Amino acid sequence: MANFGVYILESIKNNRYYVGSTDNVFRRIQEHNAGRVSSTKNTRPWIIKVFIECADLSDARSSEYRLKKYKRKDILKKVIQDKIFPWNY
């Protein structure tokens, strides 16, 4: 069964965040930590900070894109803390 949503990972190596979307968060984290994702392979290992469920994959992708537009670590920290998107406050 698919579990659509947006996730935020934190690199243990450099404390940076990565925002992504998926239909299977457990598989996706394994891909990141195995080095199969080119944008994150040099900053492994990654830990999941939050996963926010979405209605479907299309909603997850658009929410990921919208969240990435913020480009501010303080906003990502607030999303992690509150577990909701900033446009839903």
NUMAR-525822 format. One record per atom (N, C-alpha, C): residue number from 1; chain; atom name; x, y, z. Coordinates in pm, whole numbers. Example, Ala and Ser with C-alpha at 12.3 -4.5 7.8 and 13.67 -1.06 7.14 Angstrom:
// residues 2
+-----+-------+------+--------+--------+--------+
!  nr ! kette ! atom !   east !  north !     up !
+-----+-------+------+--------+--------+--------+
!   1 !     A !    N !   1319 !   -569 !    780 !
!   1 !     A !   CA !   1230 !   -450 !    780 !
!   1 !     A !    C !   1320 !   -330 !    780 !
!   2 !     A !    N !   1285 !   -225 !    708 !
!   2 !     A !   CA !   1367 !   -106 !    714 !
!   2 !     A !    C !   1290 !      3 !    787 !
+-----+-------+------+--------+--------+--------+
END
This chain:
// residues 89
+-----+-------+------+--------+--------+--------+
!  nr ! kette ! atom !   east !  north !     up !
+-----+-------+------+--------+--------+--------+
!   1 !     A !    N !     84 !   -118 !      0 !
!   1 !     A !   CA !      0 !      0 !      0 !
!   1 !     A !    C !     89 !    125 !      0 !
!   2 !     A !    N !     57 !    217 !    -84 !
!   2 !     A !   CA !    138 !    338 !    -99 !
!   2 !     A !    C !    112 !    433 !     16 !
!   3 !     A !    N !    219 !    500 !     58 !
!   3 !     A !   CA !    213 !    598 !    165 !
!   3 !     A !    C !    272 !    728 !    110 !
!   4 !     A !    N !    190 !    810 !     48 !
!   4 !     A !   CA !    237 !    930 !    -20 !
!   4 !     A !    C !    268 !   1040 !     80 !
!   5 !     A !    N !    374 !   1115 !     53 !
!   5 !     A !   CA !    404 !   1227 !    140 !
!   5 !     A !    C !    536 !   1294 !    110 !
!   6 !     A !    N !    564 !   1395 !    190 !
!   6 !     A !   CA !    687 !   1474 !    182 !
!   6 !     A !    C !    769 !   1443 !    306 !
!   7 !     A !    N !    899 !   1427 !    286 !
!   7 !     A !   CA !    988 !   1399 !    399 !
!   7 !     A !    C !   1101 !   1501 !    403 !
!   8 !     A !    N !   1152 !   1521 !    524 !
!   8 !     A !   CA !   1271 !   1604 !    543 !
!   8 !     A !    C !   1374 !   1516 !    612 !
!   9 !     A !    N !   1490 !   1506 !    547 !
!   9 !     A !   CA !   1603 !   1433 !    603 !
!   9 !     A !    C !   1707 !   1532 !    654 !
!  10 !     A !    N !   1787 !   1488 !    752 !
!  10 !     A !   CA !   1900 !   1568 !    798 !
!  10 !     A !    C !   2026 !   1485 !    784 !
!  11 !     A !    N !   2129 !   1547 !    729 !
!  11 !     A !   CA !   2258 !   1480 !    713 !
!  11 !     A !    C !   2331 !   1480 !    846 !
!  12 !     A !    N !   2375 !   1365 !    888 !
!  12 !     A !   CA !   2456 !   1356 !   1010 !
!  12 !     A !    C !   2595 !   1415 !    984 !
!  13 !     A !    N !   2639 !   1408 !    861 !
!  13 !     A !   CA !   2772 !   1456 !    823 !
!  13 !     A !    C !   2784 !   1608 !    832 !
!  14 !     A !    N !   2684 !   1683 !    783 !
!  14 !     A !   CA !   2698 !   1829 !    781 !
!  14 !     A !    C !   2574 !   1905 !    830 !
!  15 !     A !    N !   2478 !   1834 !    888 !
!  15 !     A !   CA !   2356 !   1895 !    945 !
!  15 !     A !    C !   2270 !   1970 !    844 !
!  16 !     A !    N !   2282 !   1939 !    717 !
!  16 !     A !   CA !   2196 !   2002 !    616 !
!  16 !     A !    C !   2068 !   1921 !    602 !
!  17 !     A !    N !   1966 !   1990 !    551 !
!  17 !     A !   CA !   1837 !   1925 !    528 !
!  17 !     A !    C !   1819 !   1893 !    380 !
!  18 !     A !    N !   1740 !   1788 !    357 !
!  18 !     A !   CA !   1700 !   1752 !    221 !
!  18 !     A !    C !   1549 !   1729 !    224 !
!  19 !     A !    N !   1479 !   1788 !    130 !
!  19 !     A !   CA !   1333 !   1773 !    119 !
!  19 !     A !    C !   1303 !   1687 !     -3 !
!  20 !     A !    N !   1218 !   1588 !     14 !
!  20 !     A !   CA !   1180 !   1502 !    -97 !
!  20 !     A !    C !   1037 !   1453 !    -82 !
!  21 !     A !    N !    988 !   1387 !   -185 !
!  21 !     A !   CA !    855 !   1328 !   -180 !
!  21 !     A !    C !    863 !   1185 !   -231 !
!  22 !     A !    N !    768 !   1103 !   -188 !
!  22 !     A !   CA !    775 !    962 !   -222 !
!  22 !     A !    C !    640 !    894 !   -200 !
!  23 !     A !    N !    632 !    770 !   -246 !
!  23 !     A !   CA !    517 !    685 !   -214 !
!  23 !     A !    C !    557 !    575 !   -117 !
!  24 !     A !    N !    686 !    571 !    -79 !
!  24 !     A !   CA !    736 !    471 !     16 !
!  24 !     A !    C !    857 !    530 !     88 !
!  25 !     A !    N !    835 !    590 !    203 !
!  25 !     A !   CA !    941 !    664 !    272 !
!  25 !     A !    C !   1054 !    573 !    319 !
!  26 !     A !    N !   1024 !    452 !    361 !
!  26 !     A !   CA !   1129 !    362 !    411 !
!  26 !     A !    C !   1225 !    322 !    299 !
!  27 !     A !    N !   1170 !    289 !    183 !
!  27 !     A !   CA !   1254 !    256 !     67 !
!  27 !     A !    C !   1339 !    375 !     27 !
!  28 !     A !    N !   1277 !    493 !     28 !
!  28 !     A !   CA !   1347 !    613 !    -17 !
!  28 !     A !    C !   1464 !    648 !     74 !
!  29 !     A !    N !   1447 !    635 !    203 !
!  29 !     A !   CA !   1558 !    663 !    297 !
!  29 !     A !    C !   1671 !    564 !    274 !
!  30 !     A !    N !   1638 !    439 !    249 !
!  30 !     A !   CA !   1740 !    338 !    220 !
!  30 !     A !    C !   1817 !    376 !     93 !
!  31 !     A !    N !   1747 !    427 !     -8 !
!  31 !     A !   CA !   1814 !    470 !   -131 !
!  31 !     A !    C !   1909 !    586 !   -105 !
!  32 !     A !    N !   1865 !    682 !    -24 !
!  32 !     A !   CA !   1952 !    794 !     11 !
!  32 !     A !    C !   2078 !    745 !     84 !
!  33 !     A !    N !   2060 !    659 !    182 !
!  33 !     A !   CA !   2173 !    613 !    263 !
!  33 !     A !    C !   2262 !    512 !    191 !
!  34 !     A !    N !   2212 !    451 !     84 !
!  34 !     A !   CA !   2293 !    358 !      5 !
!  34 !     A !    C !   2372 !    431 !   -104 !
!  35 !     A !    N !   2347 !    561 !   -119 !
!  35 !     A !   CA !   2419 !    639 !   -220 !
!  35 !     A !    C !   2358 !    632 !   -358 !
!  36 !     A !    N !   2233 !    587 !   -370 !
!  36 !     A !   CA !   2168 !    576 !   -500 !
!  36 !     A !    C !   2098 !    704 !   -545 !
!  37 !     A !    N !   2107 !    811 !   -463 !
!  37 !     A !   CA !   2049 !    940 !   -499 !
!  37 !     A !    C !   2167 !   1037 !   -516 !
!  38 !     A !    N !   2186 !   1084 !   -638 !
!  38 !     A !   CA !   2306 !   1162 !   -668 !
!  38 !     A !    C !   2318 !   1291 !   -586 !
!  39 !     A !    N !   2206 !   1355 !   -555 !
!  39 !     A !   CA !   2213 !   1482 !   -482 !
!  39 !     A !    C !   2244 !   1465 !   -333 !
!  40 !     A !    N !   2236 !   1342 !   -281 !
!  40 !     A !   CA !   2262 !   1322 !   -138 !
!  40 !     A !    C !   2372 !   1222 !   -107 !
!  41 !     A !    N !   2432 !   1163 !   -209 !
!  41 !     A !   CA !   2527 !   1055 !   -181 !
!  41 !     A !    C !   2655 !   1100 !   -111 !
!  42 !     A !    N !   2694 !   1226 !   -129 !
!  42 !     A !   CA !   2818 !   1273 !    -66 !
!  42 !     A !    C !   2800 !   1324 !     76 !
!  43 !     A !    N !   2676 !   1328 !    124 !
!  43 !     A !   CA !   2652 !   1379 !    259 !
!  43 !     A !    C !   2580 !   1276 !    346 !
!  44 !     A !    N !   2603 !   1149 !    316 !
!  44 !     A !   CA !   2547 !   1041 !    396 !
!  44 !     A !    C !   2619 !   1033 !    529 !
!  45 !     A !    N !   2556 !    975 !    630 !
!  45 !     A !   CA !   2423 !    917 !    639 !
!  45 !     A !    C !   2315 !   1022 !    668 !
!  46 !     A !    N !   2191 !    983 !    641 !
!  46 !     A !   CA !   2075 !   1070 !    658 !
!  46 !     A !    C !   1981 !   1009 !    762 !
!  47 !     A !    N !   1916 !   1096 !    838 !
!  47 !     A !   CA !   1811 !   1051 !    930 !
!  47 !     A !    C !   1683 !   1127 !    896 !
!  48 !     A !    N !   1571 !   1061 !    915 !
!  48 !     A !   CA !   1445 !   1127 !    886 !
!  48 !     A !    C !   1404 !   1215 !   1004 !
!  49 !     A !    N !   1365 !   1336 !    973 !
!  49 !     A !   CA !   1321 !   1431 !   1075 !
!  49 !     A !    C !   1169 !   1439 !   1081 !
!  50 !     A !    N !   1104 !   1434 !    964 !
!  50 !     A !   CA !    958 !   1438 !    961 !
!  50 !     A !    C !    908 !   1380 !    829 !
!  51 !     A !    N !    789 !   1322 !    835 !
!  51 !     A !   CA !    718 !   1275 !    717 !
!  51 !     A !    C !    575 !   1327 !    728 !
!  52 !     A !    N !    531 !   1402 !    628 !
!  52 !     A !   CA !    397 !   1458 !    626 !
!  52 !     A !    C !    319 !   1391 !    514 !
!  53 !     A !    N !    213 !   1321 !    551 !
!  53 !     A !   CA !    134 !   1248 !    452 !
!  53 !     A !    C !     56 !   1343 !    362 !
!  54 !     A !    N !     38 !   1300 !    237 !
!  54 !     A !   CA !    -39 !   1374 !    137 !
!  54 !     A !    C !   -143 !   1281 !     76 !
!  55 !     A !    N !   -240 !   1341 !      8 !
!  55 !     A !   CA !   -351 !   1264 !    -49 !
!  55 !     A !    C !   -306 !   1168 !   -159 !
!  56 !     A !    N !   -213 !   1213 !   -243 !
!  56 !     A !   CA !   -163 !   1130 !   -352 !
!  56 !     A !    C !    -24 !   1178 !   -391 !
!  57 !     A !    N !     36 !   1110 !   -486 !
!  57 !     A !   CA !    174 !   1144 !   -525 !
!  57 !     A !    C !    182 !   1282 !   -589 !
!  58 !     A !    N !     81 !   1319 !   -664 !
!  58 !     A !   CA !     79 !   1451 !   -726 !
!  58 !     A !    C !     79 !   1562 !   -619 !
!  59 !     A !    N !     -1 !   1544 !   -516 !
!  59 !     A !   CA !     -5 !   1639 !   -405 !
!  59 !     A !    C !    129 !   1643 !   -332 !
!  60 !     A !    N !    190 !   1527 !   -314 !
!  60 !     A !   CA !    321 !   1520 !   -248 !
!  60 !     A !    C !    427 !   1594 !   -329 !
!  61 !     A !    N !    429 !   1573 !   -460 !
!  61 !     A !   CA !    528 !   1640 !   -546 !
!  61 !     A !    C !    509 !   1791 !   -544 !
!  62 !     A !    N !    385 !   1837 !   -553 !
!  62 !     A !   CA !    362 !   1982 !   -552 !
!  62 !     A !    C !    395 !   2043 !   -416 !
!  63 !     A !    N !    368 !   1970 !   -308 !
!  63 !     A !   CA !    403 !   2019 !   -174 !
!  63 !     A !    C !    555 !   2023 !   -155 !
!  64 !     A !    N !    624 !   1922 !   -209 !
!  64 !     A !   CA !    771 !   1921 !   -204 !
!  64 !     A !    C !    827 !   2043 !   -277 !
!  65 !     A !    N !    778 !   2069 !   -397 !
!  65 !     A !   CA !    823 !   2183 !   -477 !
!  65 !     A !    C !    796 !   2315 !   -404 !
!  66 !     A !    N !    679 !   2325 !   -349 !
!  66 !     A !   CA !    642 !   2447 !   -277 !
!  66 !     A !    C !    730 !   2468 !   -153 !
!  67 !     A !    N !    758 !   2362 !    -79 !
!  67 !     A !   CA !    841 !   2371 !     41 !
!  67 !     A !    C !    985 !   2406 !      4 !
!  68 !     A !    N !   1036 !   2352 !   -105 !
!  68 !     A !   CA !   1173 !   2381 !   -147 !
!  68 !     A !    C !   1191 !   2527 !   -186 !
!  69 !     A !    N !   1084 !   2593 !   -227 !
!  69 !     A !   CA !   1092 !   2734 !   -266 !
!  69 !     A !    C !   1124 !   2826 !   -147 !
!  70 !     A !    N !   1097 !   2780 !    -25 !
!  70 !     A !   CA !   1124 !   2864 !     92 !
!  70 !     A !    C !   1274 !   2884 !    114 !
!  71 !     A !    N !   1356 !   2780 !     93 !
!  71 !     A !   CA !   1503 !   2787 !    101 !
!  71 !     A !    C !   1555 !   2845 !    231 !
!  72 !     A !    N !   1484 !   2826 !    340 !
!  72 !     A !   CA !   1531 !   2877 !    469 !
!  72 !     A !    C !   1527 !   2767 !    573 !
!  73 !     A !    N !   1639 !   2752 !    644 !
!  73 !     A !   CA !   1651 !   2646 !    743 !
!  73 !     A !    C !   1555 !   2666 !    860 !
!  74 !     A !    N !   1530 !   2792 !    898 !
!  74 !     A !   CA !   1440 !   2816 !   1010 !
!  74 !     A !    C !   1297 !   2772 !    978 !
!  75 !     A !    N !   1255 !   2787 !    854 !
!  75 !     A !   CA !   1122 !   2741 !    814 !
!  75 !     A !    C !   1117 !   2588 !    817 !
!  76 !     A !    N !   1222 !   2523 !    768 !
!  76 !     A !   CA !   1225 !   2376 !    772 !
!  76 !     A !    C !   1223 !   2326 !    916 !
!  77 !     A !    N !   1293 !   2394 !   1006 !
!  77 !     A !   CA !   1291 !   2354 !   1148 !
!  77 !     A !    C !   1151 !   2366 !   1206 !
!  78 !     A !    N !   1078 !   2470 !   1166 !
!  78 !     A !   CA !    940 !   2488 !   1214 !
!  78 !     A !    C !    850 !   2377 !   1158 !
!  79 !     A !    N !    868 !   2341 !   1033 !
!  79 !     A !   CA !    791 !   2230 !    974 !
!  79 !     A !    C !    821 !   2101 !   1049 !
!  80 !     A !    N !    947 !   2077 !   1081 !
!  80 !     A !   CA !    986 !   1957 !   1155 !
!  80 !     A !    C !    921 !   1957 !   1293 !
!  81 !     A !    N !    924 !   2071 !   1358 !
!  81 !     A !   CA !    868 !   2082 !   1492 !
!  81 !     A !    C !    715 !   2066 !   1493 !
!  82 !     A !    N !    647 !   2135 !   1400 !
!  82 !     A !   CA !    500 !   2136 !   1399 !
!  82 !     A !    C !    437 !   2024 !   1317 !
!  83 !     A !    N !    516 !   1963 !   1230 !
!  83 !     A !   CA !    471 !   1853 !   1144 !
!  83 !     A !    C !    357 !   1892 !   1050 !
!  84 !     A !    N !    355 !   2020 !   1008 !
!  84 !     A !   CA !    259 !   2066 !    907 !
!  84 !     A !    C !    331 !   2163 !    813 !
!  85 !     A !    N !    274 !   2180 !    694 !
!  85 !     A !   CA !    333 !   2271 !    598 !
!  85 !     A !    C !    309 !   2416 !    640 !
!  86 !     A !    N !    400 !   2508 !    605 !
!  86 !     A !   CA !    385 !   2648 !    647 !
!  86 !     A !    C !    260 !   2714 !    592 !
!  87 !     A !    N !    209 !   2671 !    479 !
!  87 !     A !   CA !     90 !   2733 !    421 !
!  87 !     A !    C !    -38 !   2682 !    489 !
!  88 !     A !    N !    -23 !   2588 !    583 !
!  88 !     A !   CA !   -140 !   2538 !    658 !
!  88 !     A !    C !   -147 !   2594 !    800 !
!  89 !     A !    N !    -59 !   2689 !    835 !
!  89 !     A !   CA !    -62 !   2746 !    971 !
!  89 !     A !    C !   -186 !   2825 !    994 !
+-----+-------+------+--------+--------+--------+
END
